[in-house]
């Protein structure tokens, strides 16, 4: 979710409204100027998106959905087969499986709703308040999980290539499972505020799914989410580095003890 810190609210609102109409998170003046935000109740719900833009976005979404669903499904099927897991000596398959799950959830849960309600039929929102809140929560959860999975996978590959002996002791299967579980819990925690800032509201006699708080609040929530994600990535790297240094010290200590014992036994 883009914070658009360097893009003016008016320019971004016009661009986003061109593609997604007035019913999107940013299009209904969430990031617009204060005058537009104060007149949200009086805004027209009619959609000005031309049919060509809708068709182009639909084709792109369909291609992404087909390729992403097929590719991630094949990845999961391959990784979850018992024979494959037994043949893999590293823990990279756990990271790949977690990444494939987060990508599949985004494709299956987010894309159809975005295509139906934000591209073609902007209003009314027909899925109810619970689905509205759950949609944004799951979408952000999977997005955060994808970012954390990529970060952990990068660190795991770095350790396996640059420090292969340390990686075997550091990235054990049990430790990798705990790490992935912690990343998913962190992703759910980071996305929890979306349950409380998004919801179904009545505008001009029709239900829409949009922000139910002030523009300042939604900006704060998004900024805190992105900053927290960066902190999680830094903590992940620092934790693995600490474990690597600790393990390296233990290994060196054991080697020194073995050398001393060997010298002591020599005549």
N, C-alpha and C positions, 0 to 999 in steps of 0.2 A: 504494500500500500504506500503510495508515494506521498510524501509530505509536501512536495512542491514548495520547498523553502525558497527557491530562487526564481519561481515563476509567479507573476502577479495573479491575484485572485480573479480579476476580470478576464485576463487572457486565458487562464486555465478553465474557468467556468464556460467561456464561449466555446473553447475547443471540445471540452467534455460533453457539453450540451449538444454540440453538433453530432457527436457519435451516439450518445446514450440518452439524450432528452432531459426533461426537467425532473424526472423521478429518480435520478441516480444520487449517490452519496454526495458528490461534489457539484452536480448540476443544479441542485435546488438552493444555491447561494450559500452553501456551507463555507466555501472559501471565497465567496464574492465580497463586494464592498458592503459596508454597514447599512447603506440605504436599501440595497436589495435584500439583505438579511432581515431587516425590520418589516419588509413588505411580503414575507414569504406566504402569509395566508391569502394575500390578494393576487398571487401569481397565477397565471393561466396554466392549466394542466395540459393543454394541447401540445402535441409533439410536432416539432418542425423538421425532424430528421428526414432527409429525402430517401427514397427507396433505393437509390444506387449505393448510398453509404451503408444501408442495412444489408443489402445483398453482399457487398464486399466483406463486411465484418462477419456475416454468417458463413461465407465460404472459408474465411480464415479460421473461424472457430471450429467449423466442421473438420477441416484438415488437421488442426491441432488435436481435436478430440480423437479422430481416427488413428493418427500416428501415435499419439501419446498413450491411448488406451491399449493399442496393440503392443507397442514396445514395452510398456511397463508390465502388462500381463504376461508376456513371454519371459521377462526378467524374473518376475515372481515365481512363475511355474518352474523355471530352471533352478532358481536358488532354493526353492522349498523342496525339491526332490531330494530324497535321503542320500542317494548315491552321489549326487553332486556335492552335498555338504561334507560327506566323508572324504571326498577327494581333495577338497580345498583345505590347505594347511593354515592359511591366515584367517583373520576375522573380517576381511573386507566384505564378505557376503552378507554379514549382518547389517552393515552400513548401507549396502546397495539395496537390500530388501526393505529397510526402513525408508530409504529415499523413494523407492518405487511405490510404496504404500501411500506416502504423503502426496506424491504426484497424481496417483490414481484417484485419491479422494478429492483433490482439487478438480480434476477433470469430470468426475462423475457427479459431485455434489454442487459445484459452482457453475460450471459452464452451461448446463441446461437452463438453470434459473436465470443467469445473466442474459442468455440468448433470448429467452421467452419474455422476461419482464423488463429488461433494461435495453433491449435492442428493438424488439418488435412491439410488444404491448406494454407500454410504460405504466399504465393505470387502467383499471384498479389492480391493487395487489390482492391476489385471490388465494394466497397460501396461508394467511393468518399471521398473528403476531408472533407465535412461537417459532414458526419457520423463518420469519424475518430475522429474529434475533439469532436463531441457530445458524442461519446461513452465513451471517457475518462472522459469528464465532468460529465455525468450522473452517471457513475460508481463511481467516487469519491464522488459526491454529496450524493448518497445513502449510501455510506460507512460512511461518516461523520454523516449523519442523523441517521444511526443506532447506532453509538457510543453515540451520544447525547441523543437519545431516551432511551437507556439503562441507561445512567447516570440519566436522569430526572425521569425515572421510579423507579430507586433505591432510590432516594431521596424521592419520593412520598410515597413509601412503608415504608421507615424508619419513615417518619412523621406520617403516618397512624397507625403504630404499636406502636412506642415509645411515640408519642405525639398526641393521637387521637383527643383530644379537640382542640388543636391548628390547626391540619390538616384541620378540617372542615371550619375554617375561612380563613386559608392561601390558600389552594388548592381549590379555588372556580372554577366553570366551566368556567367562563369568563377568569379568570387569567390563567387557564390551556390551554385554546385555544390560548391565546396570547403567552404563553411560547412555545407551539409547533410550532406556526407560526414563532416565532423568531429563533427557532432552525433550521427550514428548510431554512430560509433566510441566516442564518450563514453558513449552509452546502453548499448552492449555491455559496456564496461568497468565501468560502475556496477552492472550486473546480474550480472557474473561471480561475485561471492561466493555467489550463490544456488545455484550448481552444487555448492558445497562444504558448504553448511549444510542443504540439503534432500536427501532420498533415500528409498529404499524400505527399510523395516525390518519385522521380523517381530514381531507382537504377538498373543499367544494363538493361535498357529498360522496366522495370516493376514497377508498382506503389506499394508502401508498406506504411503501417501506422506505423509511428515511431516518435521518438523525432526529432524536427527540430531545436533544439538549442544545445549548447555545453553541454558536460557532467557536467561541473561545474554548469551551469544554472539549469539543471534538478535536480541535487542534492539539490541545494538551494531551489528550489520550493517545493520539497518533505519535506525537513526539516522544512521550514516555515509552511507548511500545518499541519504537525504533532504537532509542538509547538503551533500553533494557536488553534488547536483542544483541546489540554490540557488546554490552557488558557480559552477557552469557557467553559469547564467542571468546572474549578475552579470558574469562574464567576457565573456559574449557581448555584453551591453549596453556594457560598458566598451570592448571592442575596436571595436565599431561607432562608438562616440562618438569614440574616438581617430582612427579613419580619417576620420570626418566632419570633425573639426577640422583634421587634416592636409591633407585635400583642399581644405577651405575656404581655408586659408592659401595653398596653391599657386594656387588660382583667383584669389584676391585679388592675389597677387604678379604673376600673368600680366596681370591687368587694369591694374595700376599700370604695368607695363613697356610695355604697349600705349599707355597714355595718355602716358607720357613720350616714346615714339617718335613718337607723333602730334604732340605739341607741338614736338618737335625738327624735324620736317619742315615745320612751318608757317612761312611767310615772316615 
